Amino acid sequence: MNTKILKIGLLALISLFFNDAIFAQTAKEIAYKVYNRKTPDSGQSDMTMTLINKKGKERVRSLHQFFIDEGDTEKKIMFFKSPADVKNTSFMNWTYDDTSEDDDQWLFLPALKKVKRISNSSKDNEFMGSDFTYEDMERRSPEKDNHKLLREETLNGDDCWVMEVTPKEEEQYSKKIGWISKEKEIPVKVEFYDEDGDLLKVLNIQDFEHIDGYWIATKQLMENVQKNHKTTIELTHLKINIGLQSSKFTQRAMQKGL
């Protein structure tokens, strides 16, 4: 074989290898930008959750949520205010900076007068009948997934990275494809694929607020395209950096209510 041709072939392979390696590294860096993006140290808001069935009939739920960043742990607690069938139900999520630790989640059902811890095996269940699962409510560590940068494109005026995310272990989603806003470092759209590789759900962030240097998603729509069912979550009366105390984020507080 011609030595010159051989060298050119080797150089092409080396170039391809390093380009792929850089591409993969960039994808993981983007994932960590999203995971570690700047967030307020505390806050609260009203929340409206609307469930919409395939006939367009709506069920509206009113909640109030609080959140706090304690450095090594981020905590969120939400209380259902209405309607009557979910009133005084509460949900709490703790996310740890240690990426090897899974989120802890608890649900308080007033009829049972008991706080239930959500097991890892139950996190693929629907959250309170919505199109979000308990896992969707978590802040997922990039270490649990493989990341691939597919392309860059503009979506609804946002310049985005388009990323494919696949779990390192078998889970409820075979993959996700996310459109990450370069400016906001937040996904503005996510497609969720089921275990067979078929499109299951689509999440669209429909509105943001920019408050004191923080980008916060204030309206989102999750659509289950297989069931033709939708859930919207909208935040209002949002306040940030309000100096909350850790005592607000306990199982006792869940039972006590607002």
Secondary structure, DSSP 8 states (H G I E B T S, - for coil): --HHHHHHHHHHHHHHHHHHHHHHHHHHHHHHHHHT----SEEEEEEEEEEE-TT--EEEEEEEEEEEE-SSEEEEEEEEEESTTTTT-EEEEEEESSTTS--EEEEEETTTTEEEE--GGGTTSBSTTSS-BTGGGS---GGGEEEEEEEEEEETTEEEEEEEEEESS--S-SEEEEEEETTT-SEEEEEEE-TTS-EEEEEEEEEEEEETTEEEEEEEEEEETTTTEEEEEEEEEEEE-----GGGSSHHHHHH--
